[in-house]
Amino acid sequence: ALMDRLLPLRMAAAAALLAGCGLACAAAPARADLRLCNTTQSRVGVSIGYKDGEGWTTEGWWNVSPRSCETILRGPLVARFYYLYAVDYDQGGEWGGRAFMCTRDKEFTIKGTENCLARGFDRTGYFEVDTGEQKSWTIQLTDTAGVMPAT
């Protein structure tokens, strides 16, 4: 299973730097999006979980090159909380948490977070991102722990 190959787990000690950015931020584009910047030296795979008017959805995978950014969701954010899980393809390990949702090894869009294994999916722990109800947000993955305040 994917989870067995990715240990040791990169969580709190070497987890993710979360940087929020409103529309006025100079580094962000003028439109509203959820973006992810990979500040590491490694290629990473990213999946996201969120709740919209139809319930919970998980989607993946976005492949993000070292020291680059990708738009994960286009348009104004529909939720305050998003959930992220990322895999370091080059160094091994992962960024994860305790919010369990469904994933699979190949590209996916999965509705619902219940009974992942019974439905033929993997059960994966995501970490929570609080966007503070902003319309645009940027998440930065890094090798060092810490949280950067919104600017």
Salt bridges, closest charged atoms under 4 A:
ASP33 OD2 - ARG31 NE 2.94
GLU54 OE1 - LYS111 NZ 3.91
ASP88 OD2 - ARG10 NH2 2.63
ASP90 OD1 - ARG43 NH2 2.75
ASP130 OD1 - ARG80 NE 2.65
ASP143 OD1 - ARG10 NH1 3.22
